[in-house]
């Protein structure tokens, strides 16, 4: 085999192997409720109805595993799944990709094969890292939307009773790789609420109230704790589609 033909076969093999991919898996799903539209499902899950048009928000028919086109979102049915997904293609498994490359390169000298496998390994690693970062960003957006909405609804009745501007301090602490967000709340301007030492039951009541106002979002509240002046309210994203949307 001439050098030119070897290089041609090498190029074809690399392109063929690099093009193999598997569909991205959903990060979290929630069942669509009776009477719920795609917009309502997006608002409940992500905090913003407009996110139904985002690339990372998809509606899936679990019976057929078919991803519905966004043009068909007016026909959604109860029991379908609204999912936060990474819409970018995910590289095929390393073992499968290497097997395909080895089959194509069977007739090529070992020197060229070694170089091909090295280049392919680098390509798989780059795509995998990019896919991981994209998924982390999608989860971070979901956690941030939930946390900001929670703080806004928690503070709303306090502002009405004391209409002098902000009445609490708030921060969000995101842990995307664990699908977790900690909402940190603290009194402001000498006010005593919220704190766990004197008002634990009131804080627990307000947490339940806000979750009900948010129409039972797919987050599980964890035990609260105090960190200095802050009340830490942790939330864990439900990642089991069979549990999402149910409490």
Secondary structure, DSSP 8 states (H G I E B T S, - for coil): --HHHHHHHHHHHHHHHHH-EE---EEEEEE--TT--HHHHHHHHHS-GGGGGSTTEEEEETTTTEE--GGGGGG--TT-EEEEE--S-EE--HHHHHHHHHHHTTTS-HHHHHHHHHHHHHHHHHHHHHHHHHHHHHHHHHHHHHHHHHHHHHHHHHHHHS-SS--EEEEEEEEGGGTEEEEEEEE-TT---S-HHHHHHHHHHHHHHHHHHTTS-SEEE---EEETTEEEEEEEE---TTTTT--
